[in-house]
Amino acid sequence: MKKVERINVIMRYINNRSHFTISEIMREFNISRATAIRDIREIEAMGMPLDAEVGRAGGYFVMNNSILPNVRFTDNEIKALFIAFMATRNQQLPYLKSRQSLAEKLLGLLSETQQDDLVLLNQILLFEGTNPNNPDLLELSDLPHPILEKLIQIILLDSCLQLTVKEGQYTIYLLHLYHEKGLWFIEGFDLKEEKRRIFSVDKLIDVEPASMKKQLNKKKILEKLSKQEEEINLILELGPRAIAQFKKYHPLKFSLTYTNPFQTTAMLETYIDINNTDELEELTNWLLFLGKDITIKEVPQAVLTSLRETFHRGCPKSRA
């Protein structure tokens, strides 16, 4: 480890402690006593307030209001941060204003040359959702749902939520909050009906913490859900063209298991409720969307029937 890097790491190490000794620094960073003392003196000279304790077993106390030095980024780290901001600018992510101010603060720390590089990157790189005629333009549709930040603040404190939607109120135990196809969804365990539910954040009217009389056990909830999982009745093997189609669009609960390191073949295993007419119709259209680069290993007869009927309806009638 280079000296500059080592001193920065030591400063972070001692900043998190109210007291430390030279021996601890020697052991932690595998350096000699003389090197440890020199490093501590340099850190003191840089302004970190340390109070030496006299005695054989003495050490140093970190005085109150100690601060870390300015974080230094390499050119590549700066570009990585800036590109990450650019790529997520139009993805309906929360804390948009905070991310904008963070980017402005980052730019204020850079040299003119580094700023010029980032301006050029901003002109050249276009990401999904970016207006090509004005990359800096933020469309109204890019803003997240106003309730999203409130939701995040609540779930950081409590996993039990009272959701209000148009259909009524639900008390759930939060399992995941996820972003899919430009939309935010809540996956939770309905505490009344004891089953998994998914809610679109866009359809939320309100969300509040749910006061529970007894502590809920997430492990027991997951055990209940695992027992409720339906048996797999659809197994597909996908080739590279079908995988490409899958990435363009797939139903939310579907996921692939790649079967080679190059991710050119994959398996899909799931359950299809053949009694759900809407789900059966959606699956039928989706299988046709995947194309010919699939091999059906297992499928309900109702799905095959639906595929044949849909295919024949789409074929032109032969002339007599």
C-alpha positions in Angstrom: 0.0 0.0 0.0 1.4 3.4 -1.0 2.1 5.9 1.8 -0.6 8.4 0.7 -3.2 5.7 0.5 -2.1 4.2 3.8 -2.4 7.5 5.6 -5.9 8.1 4.2 -7.0 4.6 5.4 -5.4 5.2 8.9 -7.3 8.5 9.2 -10.6 6.7 8.5 -9.6 3.9 11.0 -8.9 6.3 13.9 -11.8 8.6 13.0 -14.2 5.8 13.9 -12.5 5.3 17.4 -12.4 7.4 20.5 -9.1 5.9 21.5 -6.3 4.0 19.8 -2.6 3.1 20.4 0.5 2.9 18.3 0.5 -0.9 18.8 -3.0 -1.2 17.3 -1.9 0.8 14.3 1.2 -1.4 13.8 -0.9 -4.6 14.0 -3.8 -3.3 11.8 -1.6 -2.0 9.0 1.4 -4.3 9.4 3.9 -1.4 9.7 6.8 -0.7 12.1 6.6 1.4 15.2 8.7 4.2 13.6 6.4 4.2 10.5 3.3 4.3 12.6 4.6 7.3 14.6 5.5 9.2 11.5 2.1 8.5 10.0 0.3 9.7 13.1 2.4 12.9 13.2 1.6 13.6 9.5 -2.1 13.1 10.3 -1.9 15.5 13.2 -0.2 18.0 10.9 -3.0 17.7 8.4 -5.5 19.0 11.1 -7.0 15.9 12.7 -7.3 16.8 16.4 -5.6 14.1 18.5 -4.8 14.2 22.2 -1.8 12.1 23.3 -2.1 10.1 26.5 1.1 10.0 28.6 2.3 6.7 30.0 3.7 3.3 29.0 0.3 2.0 27.8 -0.8 5.4 26.6 -2.2 6.1 23.2 -4.3 8.8 21.5 -7.7 10.2 22.1 -9.6 11.5 19.1 -11.0 14.9 20.1 -14.6 15.8 19.4 -15.7 17.3 16.1 -12.9 15.5 14.3 -13.5 15.4 10.5 -12.2 13.3 7.7 -10.1 14.8 4.9 -11.6 15.6 1.6 -12.3 12.4 -0.4 -10.1 12.2 -3.5 -11.4 10.5 -6.6 -9.4 9.2 -9.6 -10.4 10.4 -13.1 -12.0 7.0 -13.8 -13.9 7.1 -10.5 -15.3 10.6 -11.4 -16.4 9.4 -14.8 -18.0 6.3 -13.3 -20.0 8.4 -10.9 -21.0 10.9 -13.6 -22.1 8.3 -16.0 -24.1 6.6 -13.3 -26.0 9.8 -12.7 -26.6 10.2 -16.4 -27.8 6.7 -16.9 -30.3 7.0 -14.0 -31.5 10.5 -14.7 -34.6 9.4 -16.5 -35.5 6.2 -14.7 -38.1 7.5 -12.2 -35.8 7.0 -9.3 -36.4 8.7 -5.9 -34.5 11.6 -4.4 -34.1 13.2 -7.8 -33.3 16.7 -6.4 -30.7 15.2 -4.0 -29.0 13.4 -6.9 -29.0 16.6 -8.9 -27.4 18.6 -6.0 -24.9 15.8 -5.5 -23.8 15.9 -9.1 -23.4 19.7 -8.8 -21.3 19.4 -5.7 -19.2 16.7 -7.5 -18.6 19.1 -10.4 -17.5 21.8 -8.1 -14.7 19.7 -6.8 -13.2 19.1 -10.2 -10.6 20.8 -12.3 -11.5 22.6 -15.5 -10.0 19.7 -17.6 -12.1 17.1 -15.7 -15.2 19.3 -16.1 -14.6 19.6 -19.9 -14.4 15.8 -20.1 -17.7 15.4 -18.4 -19.4 18.0 -20.5 -18.2 16.1 -23.6 -19.5 12.8 -22.2 -22.8 14.5 -21.6 -23.0 15.5 -25.2 -21.9 12.2 -26.6 -23.6 9.6 -24.4 -27.4 9.0 -24.7 -29.3 6.6 -22.5 -32.7 5.1 -22.6 -35.3 7.8 -21.8 -33.0 10.7 -22.8 -34.3 13.3 -25.2 -31.7 13.2 -28.1 -32.5 16.8 -29.1 -31.9 18.1 -25.6 -30.1 15.6 -23.3 -30.4 17.9 -20.3 -34.2 18.1 -20.6 -36.1 16.3 -17.8 -39.5 15.2 -19.0 -42.4 15.3 -16.5 -42.8 11.5 -17.0 -39.3 11.0 -15.7 -40.3 12.1 -12.2 -41.0 9.3 -9.7 -44.5 9.0 -8.1 -44.6 11.7 -5.3 -45.5 9.0 -2.7 -42.3 6.9 -3.5 -40.0 8.9 -1.2 -42.6 8.7 1.6 -42.8 5.0 1.1 -39.1 4.5 1.3 -38.9 6.6 4.5 -41.5 4.4 6.1 -40.1 1.0 5.1 -36.7 2.0 6.6 -38.4 2.1 9.9 -41.1 -0.6 9.6 -41.9 -3.4 7.2 -45.6 -3.5 8.1 -47.6 -1.2 5.9 -51.1 0.0 5.5 -51.7 0.6 1.8 -54.7 2.5 0.5 -55.6 1.9 -3.2 -58.8 2.6 -5.1 -60.1 -0.9 -4.3 -59.7 -0.4 -0.5 -57.1 -0.9 2.2 -54.5 -3.7 2.7 -52.2 -4.5 5.6 -49.1 -6.1 4.3 -45.6 -7.2 5.4 -43.2 -5.8 2.8 -41.1 -8.3 1.0 -39.6 -6.2 -1.8 -39.8 -2.7 -3.4 -38.6 -3.1 -7.0 -38.4 -1.3 -10.3 -39.5 -3.1 -13.5 -40.1 -1.7 -17.0 -40.1 1.9 -15.8 -42.6 1.3 -12.9 -42.3 0.7 -9.2 -44.0 -2.2 -7.5 -44.5 -3.4 -3.9 -44.4 -7.1 -3.3 -45.9 -8.0 0.1 -47.6 -10.6 2.2 -51.2 -9.8 2.8 -51.6 -10.3 6.5 -55.4 -10.8 6.3 -55.7 -13.2 3.5 -52.2 -14.6 4.1 -51.0 -14.6 0.5 -48.6 -12.8 -1.7 -49.7 -9.5 -3.4 -48.1 -7.1 -5.8 -49.2 -3.4 -5.9 -48.2 -0.7 -8.4 -46.8 2.3 -6.5 -48.5 4.5 -9.2 -51.9 3.3 -7.9 -51.2 4.1 -4.3 -53.5 6.7 -2.7 -51.7 6.6 0.6 -49.3 4.6 2.7 -48.8 4.5 6.5 -47.0 2.3 9.0 -49.3 -0.5 10.2 -49.4 -0.8 14.0 -49.1 -4.5 14.9 -49.8 -5.8 18.4 -47.2 -8.6 18.0 -43.9 -8.8 16.3 -44.0 -10.5 12.9 -41.5 -13.2 12.0 -40.3 -12.8 8.4 -39.0 -16.4 8.4 -42.4 -17.7 9.2 -44.0 -15.6 6.5 -41.5 -16.9 3.9 -42.3 -20.5 5.1 -46.0 -19.9 4.5 -45.3 -18.5 1.1 -43.1 -21.4 0.1 -45.8 -23.9 1.0 -48.3 -21.9 -1.1 -46.0 -22.0 -4.2 -47.7 -23.8 -7.1 -46.0 -26.7 -8.8 -44.1 -25.9 -12.0 -46.1 -26.8 -15.1 -44.3 -24.7 -17.8 -40.7 -25.5 -18.7 -39.0 -23.8 -21.7 -35.5 -24.0 -23.1 -34.5 -20.7 -24.8 -31.9 -20.1 -27.5 -30.0 -16.8 -28.1 -32.8 -15.2 -30.2 -35.5 -16.1 -27.7 -33.3 -14.8 -24.9 -33.0 -11.5 -26.8 -36.8 -11.3 -27.1 -37.2 -12.2 -23.4 -35.0 -9.2 -22.5 -37.3 -6.9 -24.5 -40.4 -8.1 -22.7 -41.4 -10.7 -20.2 -44.2 -11.1 -17.6 -43.1 -9.8 -14.2 -42.9 -13.1 -12.4 -40.8 -14.8 -15.0 -37.1 -15.2 -14.7 -34.4 -17.1 -16.6 -31.7 -19.6 -15.4 -28.8 -19.5 -17.8 -27.3 -22.9 -18.7 -23.9 -21.8 -20.0 -21.3 -19.2 -19.1 -22.0 -17.2 -22.3 -25.7 -16.8 -21.5 -26.7 -18.1 -24.9 -29.0 -20.8 -23.6 -31.4 -20.6 -20.7 -34.2 -22.4 -18.9 -37.5 -20.9 -17.8 -39.6 -22.8 -15.2 -42.8 -21.4 -13.8 -46.4 -22.0 -12.9 -49.3 -21.0 -15.2 -52.8 -20.8 -13.9 -54.8 -22.3 -16.8 -58.1 -21.2 -15.2 -57.0 -17.5 -15.4 -58.2 -16.5 -18.9 -56.3 -13.3 -18.9 -53.0 -14.9 -17.9 -53.5 -17.7 -20.4 -54.1 -15.2 -23.2 -51.1 -13.1 -22.2 -48.8 -16.2 -22.1 -50.0 -17.4 -25.5 -49.2 -14.0 -27.1 -45.8 -13.9 -25.3 -44.8 -17.4 -26.4 -45.5 -16.4 -30.0 -43.5 -13.2 -29.4 -40.5 -15.3 -28.3 -40.4 -16.9 -31.7 -39.1 -20.3 -33.0 -35.9 -20.3 -30.9 -37.6 -22.1 -28.0 -38.0 -25.8 -27.0 -41.0 -26.7 -25.0 -40.1 -29.3 -22.3 -43.4 -29.2 -20.4 -46.6 -27.3 -20.9 -50.3 -27.6 -19.9 -52.6 -28.9 -22.7 -54.7 -25.7 -22.4 -51.7 -23.6 -23.4 -51.1 -25.8 -26.5 -54.7 -25.5 -27.5 -54.6 -21.7 -27.0 -51.5 -21.5 -29.1 -53.0 -23.5 -32.0 -56.2 -21.4 -31.9 -54.3 -18.1 -31.9 -51.9 -19.3 -34.7 -54.8 -20.4 -36.9 -56.7 -17.1 -36.4 -53.6 -15.2 -37.5 -53.1 -17.3 -40.7 -54.8 -16.3 -43.9 -57.5 -18.7 -45.1 -56.4 -20.8 -48.1 -58.3 -20.3 -51.4 -60.7 -22.9 -52.4 
